[in-house]
């Protein structure tokens, strides 16, 4: 959406990385055109912002659709279904604001961390059925002998319809390295979800025998895919990766999978590369974590809610993060 007063940029973006706006504190506008095909009719369309610092307000075709106030490091979604004109080109406008505010930390006009304004993490368009999986979580903990692992899985289901829907949850677990199937349950649980509501449910616990354990020397991961069906018809699916690991502190020892380990590490601060600021591209995150591992570091610490690309990359590379 270039034109007078507009500049074409790539998201993730912060205006603090540009010399002419490096010291600017205030509001800035982002605008983008979005084709909304007729095939989206009957679906839910959400915009997922993984972070906008520190306050965002979102408009679709001039109509305000949602906001996220004073929470610059957390992801949020805006349901834009009713604001879109299907079969036409729509205009998304986002106002980002990094002004100093007495209503939130830090107080006064002084920061001891990066206050980079803008869409500092990726943005996605999510098109799903009216009943969909919003989140998928798993805790995979090995037994003391490390010969099997219990899997505690939880899912969050949203029903945007004006009537209750009962759906079934199924799942499969695969070895991410080999692609081989480890566990599968086509119908683990039937869940009634009231109209216009969100429900969190626990999927019946499962076990993996002889699991490949996650360790910083061999960061083995599994893939969990869960899906919703209704009357045998697939509705929506969601994926996440996980490692099987046990973390314990015993006296002055830190134990990973029962093994006492020494946590050698460094603090990695997002925003320290002036070319990117807080709007780091994925290759730079990857670059920093490669540096950590080349230094034989297996541990890092941070101050604020992290980009999910950071957390996923730590999982893949074998880095513990606090």
C-alpha positions as CSV (number, residue, x, y, z in Angstrom):
1,X,0.0,0.0,0.0
2,X,2.5,2.6,-1.1
3,X,1.7,6.2,-1.9
4,X,2.2,9.6,-0.5
5,X,3.4,9.5,3.0
6,X,3.6,5.6,3.0
7,X,6.7,3.5,2.9
8,X,6.8,-0.2,1.8
9,X,8.2,-2.4,4.6
10,X,8.5,-6.1,5.5
11,X,7.0,-7.5,8.7
12,X,8.4,-8.1,11.3
13,X,9.2,-4.4,11.5
14,X,10.2,-1.7,13.9
15,X,10.7,2.0,13.0
16,X,13.4,2.2,15.6
17,X,15.7,0.3,13.1
18,X,15.5,3.3,10.7
19,X,17.9,6.2,11.2
20,X,15.2,8.8,10.5
21,X,12.7,7.4,13.1
22,X,15.1,5.7,15.6
23,X,14.1,8.1,18.4
24,X,10.4,8.4,17.5
25,X,8.0,7.4,20.3
26,X,4.3,7.5,19.4
27,X,1.8,6.1,16.9
28,X,2.5,4.7,13.4
29,X,0.1,3.1,10.9
30,X,0.4,-0.1,8.9
31,X,-1.8,-0.8,5.9
32,X,-2.2,-3.8,3.7
33,X,-4.7,-5.1,1.1
34,X,-6.2,-8.5,1.6
35,X,-8.0,-10.6,-1.1
36,X,-10.9,-12.4,0.6
37,X,-12.2,-15.1,-1.8
38,X,-15.8,-16.3,-1.8
39,X,-14.5,-19.7,-0.8
40,X,-14.1,-18.2,2.8
41,X,-17.9,-18.1,3.2
42,X,-18.9,-20.1,6.2
43,X,-15.4,-20.0,7.7
44,X,-13.9,-18.0,10.5
45,X,-11.1,-15.6,9.5
46,X,-8.7,-14.4,12.2
47,X,-5.6,-12.2,12.1
48,X,-2.9,-13.5,14.3
49,X,-0.3,-10.9,15.5
50,X,2.6,-12.5,17.4
51,X,3.6,-9.1,18.9
52,X,2.9,-5.4,18.4
53,X,4.7,-3.1,20.7
54,X,3.1,-2.0,22.9
55,X,-0.5,-1.2,21.9
56,X,-2.3,-2.2,18.7
57,X,-5.7,-1.2,17.3
58,X,-7.0,-3.0,14.1
59,X,-9.4,-1.8,11.5
60,X,-10.9,-3.7,8.5
61,X,-12.3,-1.5,5.7
62,X,-12.5,1.4,8.1
63,X,-14.3,-0.5,10.8
64,X,-12.5,-1.1,14.1
65,X,-12.1,-4.9,14.6
66,X,-10.1,-5.2,17.9
67,X,-7.2,-4.1,20.0
68,X,-4.4,-5.3,22.3
69,X,-3.4,-2.7,24.8
70,X,-0.2,-2.4,26.8
71,X,1.0,-5.9,26.2
72,X,3.8,-5.6,23.6
73,X,5.3,-9.1,24.0
74,X,2.3,-11.3,23.8
75,X,0.5,-12.8,20.8
76,X,-3.2,-12.0,20.1
77,X,-5.8,-12.8,17.4
78,X,-8.6,-10.6,16.0
79,X,-11.7,-12.3,14.5
80,X,-12.4,-10.3,11.3
81,X,-15.0,-12.6,9.8
82,X,-17.9,-10.1,10.0
83,X,-15.8,-7.2,8.8
84,X,-14.6,-8.7,5.5
85,X,-16.3,-8.2,2.1
86,X,-15.9,-11.6,0.5
87,X,-15.0,-11.6,-3.2
88,X,-13.4,-8.2,-2.9
89,X,-10.1,-6.6,-1.9
90,X,-10.2,-5.6,1.8
91,X,-7.9,-3.1,3.6
92,X,-6.3,-3.9,6.9
93,X,-5.1,-1.0,9.0
94,X,-3.2,-1.3,12.2
95,X,-2.1,1.5,14.5
96,X,0.9,0.7,16.6
97,X,1.8,2.9,19.6
98,X,5.0,2.8,21.7
99,X,4.4,6.1,23.6
100,X,5.5,6.4,27.1
101,X,2.5,5.7,29.4
102,X,2.1,6.3,33.2
103,X,-0.4,3.4,33.2
104,X,2.1,0.7,32.4
105,X,5.7,-0.3,33.2
106,X,8.2,1.2,32.9
107,X,7.1,4.4,34.7
108,X,8.3,7.7,33.4
109,X,10.3,8.3,30.3
110,X,13.1,5.9,31.0
111,X,13.6,2.4,29.7
112,X,16.2,-0.2,30.5
113,X,15.1,-2.4,27.7
114,X,14.2,-2.0,24.0
115,X,11.0,0.0,23.4
116,X,11.0,-0.7,19.7
117,X,7.6,0.2,18.3
118,X,5.8,-1.7,15.5
119,X,4.8,-5.1,14.4
120,X,7.9,-6.8,15.8
121,X,6.9,-10.4,15.2
122,X,5.1,-12.2,12.3
123,X,1.5,-11.7,11.3
124,X,-0.7,-14.5,9.8
125,X,-4.2,-15.0,8.4
126,X,-6.0,-18.0,9.9
127,X,-8.9,-19.4,8.0
128,X,-10.8,-22.2,9.9
129,X,-14.1,-23.9,10.3
130,X,-16.6,-22.2,12.8
131,X,-15.5,-24.7,15.4
132,X,-11.8,-24.9,15.7
133,X,-8.8,-25.8,17.8
134,X,-7.3,-22.7,19.3
135,X,-4.4,-24.1,21.4
136,X,-2.8,-27.5,21.9
137,X,-0.5,-28.2,24.8
138,X,1.4,-31.3,25.9
139,X,3.6,-32.3,28.9
140,X,5.6,-35.4,28.3
141,X,7.4,-36.7,31.4
142,X,9.4,-39.9,31.6
143,X,9.1,-42.3,34.5
144,X,12.1,-42.6,37.0
145,X,13.5,-45.5,35.0
146,X,13.3,-43.5,31.7
147,X,11.6,-46.5,30.1
148,X,8.3,-44.9,29.3
149,X,6.7,-41.5,29.3
150,X,3.2,-40.2,30.3
151,X,1.6,-37.7,27.9
152,X,-0.7,-35.1,29.4
153,X,-2.5,-33.3,26.5
154,X,-4.8,-30.3,26.7
155,X,-6.8,-28.6,23.9
156,X,-8.7,-25.4,23.7
157,X,-11.8,-25.6,21.4
158,X,-13.7,-22.5,20.1
159,X,-17.3,-22.7,18.9
160,X,-18.3,-19.5,17.1
161,X,-21.8,-20.8,16.1
162,X,-25.1,-19.9,17.7
163,X,-25.8,-23.4,18.7
164,X,-23.9,-26.1,20.7
165,X,-21.7,-28.5,18.8
166,X,-20.4,-31.8,20.0
167,X,-17.1,-32.7,18.3
168,X,-14.6,-35.6,18.7
169,X,-10.9,-35.1,19.2
170,X,-8.4,-37.5,17.6
171,X,-4.6,-37.3,17.6
172,X,-1.5,-39.0,16.4
173,X,2.1,-38.7,17.6
174,X,5.0,-39.2,15.3
175,X,8.8,-39.3,15.6
176,X,9.8,-36.0,14.0
177,X,13.2,-37.3,12.9
178,X,12.0,-40.5,11.2
179,X,8.3,-39.6,10.5
180,X,7.3,-42.9,12.0
181,X,4.0,-43.2,13.8
182,X,4.3,-43.7,17.6
183,X,0.7,-43.4,18.8
184,X,-2.7,-42.8,17.2
185,X,-6.3,-42.4,18.6
186,X,-8.9,-41.5,16.0
187,X,-11.6,-40.8,18.7
188,X,-10.0,-40.0,22.0
189,X,-12.8,-37.8,23.4
190,X,-16.3,-36.4,22.5
191,X,-16.7,-32.8,23.6
192,X,-19.8,-30.7,23.7
193,X,-19.0,-27.0,23.3
194,X,-21.7,-24.5,24.1
195,X,-22.6,-21.8,21.5
196,X,-20.3,-18.8,21.3
197,X,-17.9,-20.2,23.8
198,X,-14.3,-21.5,24.3
199,X,-13.7,-24.8,26.2
200,X,-10.4,-26.3,27.5
201,X,-10.4,-30.0,27.7
202,X,-8.0,-32.7,28.9
203,X,-7.4,-35.5,26.4
204,X,-7.1,-38.9,28.1
205,X,-3.5,-39.6,29.2
206,X,-1.4,-41.7,26.9
207,X,2.0,-43.4,27.3
208,X,5.0,-43.8,25.0
209,X,7.2,-46.8,25.6
210,X,11.0,-46.6,25.2
211,X,10.9,-42.9,24.4
212,X,13.7,-41.0,22.7
213,X,14.6,-38.4,25.4
214,X,15.2,-34.8,24.7
215,X,18.7,-33.8,25.8
216,X,20.9,-30.8,24.8
217,X,23.4,-33.2,23.2
218,X,20.6,-35.0,21.2
219,X,17.4,-32.7,21.2
220,X,15.0,-35.4,20.0
221,X,11.4,-34.1,19.2
222,X,8.0,-35.6,18.6
223,X,5.2,-34.2,16.6
224,X,1.6,-34.1,18.0
225,X,-1.2,-33.5,15.5
226,X,-4.7,-33.2,16.9
227,X,-7.9,-32.9,14.9
228,X,-11.7,-32.3,15.3
229,X,-14.3,-34.3,13.6
230,X,-18.1,-34.2,13.6
231,X,-20.1,-37.2,12.4
232,X,-16.9,-38.6,10.9
233,X,-16.2,-35.5,8.9
234,X,-12.8,-33.7,9.5
235,X,-13.3,-30.1,10.7
236,X,-9.9,-28.7,11.8
237,X,-6.4,-29.8,12.9
238,X,-3.5,-28.3,14.7
239,X,0.1,-29.4,15.3
240,X,2.8,-28.8,17.9
241,X,6.2,-30.4,18.6
242,X,7.5,-31.5,22.0
243,X,10.3,-33.2,23.8
244,X,10.2,-35.9,26.5
245,X,12.3,-34.7,29.4
246,X,12.5,-34.6,33.2
247,X,13.9,-31.5,34.9
248,X,14.7,-31.7,38.6
249,X,16.6,-29.7,41.2
250,X,18.1,-31.8,44.0
251,X,20.1,-29.9,46.6
252,X,22.6,-27.9,44.5
253,X,22.3,-30.2,41.5
254,X,20.3,-29.6,38.3
255,X,19.3,-32.9,36.8
256,X,18.1,-33.5,33.2
257,X,16.6,-36.9,32.8
258,X,18.2,-38.0,36.0
259,X,21.7,-36.9,35.0
260,X,23.4,-34.1,36.9
261,X,24.4,-31.4,34.4
262,X,26.2,-28.1,34.5
263,X,24.3,-25.2,32.9
264,X,26.9,-23.2,31.0
265,X,25.2,-20.4,29.1
266,X,24.7,-16.7,28.2
267,X,21.9,-14.3,28.2
268,X,20.6,-13.6,24.7
269,X,18.8,-10.3,24.3
270,X,16.5,-9.8,21.4
271,X,17.0,-6.4,19.8
272,X,20.7,-6.2,20.1
273,X,21.4,-6.1,16.3
274,X,20.8,-2.5,15.3
275,X,19.9,-3.6,11.7
276,X,16.8,-5.4,13.0
277,X,16.0,-4.2,16.6
278,X,13.2,-6.2,18.1
279,X,11.9,-7.2,14.7
280,X,14.3,-10.1,14.3
281,X,14.0,-12.3,11.2
282,X,14.1,-16.1,11.7
283,X,17.6,-16.5,10.2
284,X,19.1,-14.1,12.8
285,X,17.5,-16.0,15.7
286,X,18.9,-19.2,14.2
287,X,22.3,-17.5,13.9
288,X,22.4,-16.5,17.5
289,X,21.5,-19.9,18.7
290,X,24.1,-21.5,16.5
291,X,26.6,-19.2,18.2
292,X,25.5,-20.4,21.6
293,X,25.9,-24.0,20.7
294,X,29.3,-23.4,19.1
295,X,30.4,-21.8,22.4
296,X,29.2,-25.1,24.1
297,X,26.4,-23.2,25.8
298,X,23.2,-25.1,26.6
299,X,21.4,-22.5,28.7
300,X,20.0,-19.0,28.1
301,X,17.9,-16.6,30.0
302,X,15.5,-13.8,29.0
303,X,13.3,-11.1,30.6
304,X,10.0,-11.0,28.7
305,X,7.6,-13.3,26.9
306,X,9.5,-14.8,23.9
307,X,8.8,-15.1,20.2
308,X,7.6,-18.7,19.6
309,X,10.3,-18.9,16.9
310,X,12.9,-18.5,19.7
311,X,11.3,-21.2,21.8
312,X,10.9,-23.6,18.9
313,X,14.5,-23.0,17.8
314,X,15.8,-23.7,21.4
315,X,13.9,-27.0,21.3
316,X,15.4,-28.0,18.0
317,X,18.9,-27.0,18.9
318,X,19.0,-28.4,22.5
319,X,19.0,-25.2,24.5
320,X,17.4,-24.8,27.9
321,X,15.7,-21.3,28.3
322,X,14.7,-19.6,31.5
